[in-house]
Amino acid sequence: MSNILRKLILGRKESRQPFMKPPLAIPGESLREKLDDELFGFALALYIPFLLFLLVVYKTIFSAPLSHLLSFWVYMITSLPVLLVAILYGRRKIRKILTYRQGFMGEQIIGQELERSRSMGYVVFHDIYNEQKKFNVDHIAIGKPGIVVVETKSKSKLKKGSPEIVYDGTRLTFPDRTYTMDPLDQVEANAKWIQELAHKLIAEKKNAKCQFNNKNPVPVVRIVVYPGWYVDYEEARKVKAKTMVTNDEMLVDNVIKSLKQPLELTDGMITELQELFEYYLREKNKEMIEY
C-alpha cells in the first residue's frame, strides 16, 4: 500500500507520528507477517461457510413452495461444492500456520539467544530483507571476528529416536537417514549478500574507516542453527568446514565465544558497520512513521 493511499484511508491531516526514527525489525518479523496473513486466510475459510449456513437457514425459513426440511436439504446439497472448497482451503491454511508458527518461534528463540552476544562486544540485527531477490537473512552479529550470519532452521523431531544431526562438512544427515545441503547453500548465499551489502554501504560513505571491498572483503562467518537438536560436527571439524552448524544452547557460549579470525575488526570498524547497517535498515522502514 502506498503512502498516499495510507494517508487517504487514515485521513490524518492535523497530526503525525511522534517517532523520530522507524524501528528495527524484531526476530522472525517476516515470518510473523506471513503467519498473520495465513491466520486471516484461515478466518476467511471459516467465515464463508458460516455465511453460507446463514443463507441456507434464511432460504429455508422463507421458502414457500417446498417444506422447510426439504428446502433445507436442497440448499445444503447445492452448497456442498463451496463448503468442500472452504474445508480444503482451511486445511491448507492450518498446515501453513503450524509451519510458520514453528519457524517464528525458532527465530525468536535464536534471536533472543543471540542478543546475549552483545555483552561480548557484538552488535545484533534481525530479519534483514532482500527486496530484489525476495529473501531474508534471519540474524547478523557484528563483532571483532567480522560479520556473523546466522540462519535458523526449526525442524520437528521424530517421536522416537535420538534428535541428532550428523554434519560432515558438506551435508546434514538426520535420524531418519534423510539428508540435505540446502541450509548450507542458503546461509552461504545469505552471507555473500550481506558481505556485498556491507561493501556497498562502505563505498557510499565518505572517509569510511572500513576499507573493505571485493578485493579486500570483510570477514564473514556462517552459522546454521537447529534449536533443540544435538549436532555431531566432528567430521566437519576435521575437514575444517567453512559453515558451522550448532544448536541454541551452544550458539553463543561455545561457538560465537570461540570465534577467531586472522583479520579482526577494530572497535571503530564495528561502530561504523553498526551505524551503516542501522541507517540502511531504518531507512527501509521509514514509511512506517510517515503517516
Buried (B, 14 or more C-beta within 10 A) or exposed (E): EEEEEBEEEEEEEEEEEEEEEBEBBEBBBBBBEBBEBBBEBBEEBEEBBEEBBEEBEEBBEEBEEEEEEEBBEBBBEEBEEEBEEBEEBBEBBEEBBEBBBBBBBBBBBBBEBBBBBEEBEBBBBBBBBBEEEEBBBBBBBBBBBBBBBBBBBBBEEEEEEEBEBBBBBEBBBBBEEEEBEEBBEBBBBBBBBBBEBBBEBBEEEEEBBBEBEEEEBBBBBBBBBBBBBBBEBEEBEEEEBEBBBBBBEBBBEEBBEEBEEEEBBEEEBBBBBBEBBBEBBBEBEEEEBEB
